[in-house]
Amino acid sequence: MRTILLICFLIFSGQITAEPVGECEGAPQEAVMELPRPINEWGVIVCTPYGHLISNKEGWIWSNPGSYSPVMIPSQMVRSNPEALGNKSFFTEISLKKIQGKEASAAIEFFERGFDKSPSIPNVYSMKVVSVSGREHGFQFFEYEDHQWGMWCNKECDPESSYMSKKPNNAN
């Protein structure tokens, strides 16, 4: 599974637009093919032989801290042995809301446990994705001035699942 995801990551990490990339022709009309703003500034939907996934936009790196392993959000939502479903596995909902006030402060405090506290206060977003299978996952995104972080938040958020989204300094 990791090899397949790494290959998909390497193939599609070179795309620069927010338009979906890969073999998307034949995707069902109910498939969500665009990410909401501002996530579409650093992410993109990718159509792979194993279904649609959300991954980094060209010039951006989505990586787990310390491991440099690529991060992506698959619509198939399986831990291992994905099926070659192509456009039959897709997202039916990708919703995003900005979190503010006490809720945002609590999310930032929770996220920054184990990290050095940032001098800047990020914008905080909550995202929900639902696949055609009916399974759903939640995330929180923290948009700092020059980078973003994501964290899985299903029933509760997990700071151990945090990953960075950053445009390298030498990228256009």
Secondary structure, 3 states (H helix, E strand, C coil): CHHHHHHHHHHHCCCCCCCCEECCCCCCCCCCCCCCCCHHHCEEEEEECCEEEEEECCCCEEECCCCCCECCEECCCCCCCCCCCHHHCCEEEEEEEEECHHHHHHHHHHHCCCCCCCCCCCEEEEEEEEECCCCEEEEEEEECCCEEEEEEECCCECHHHCEEEECCCCCC
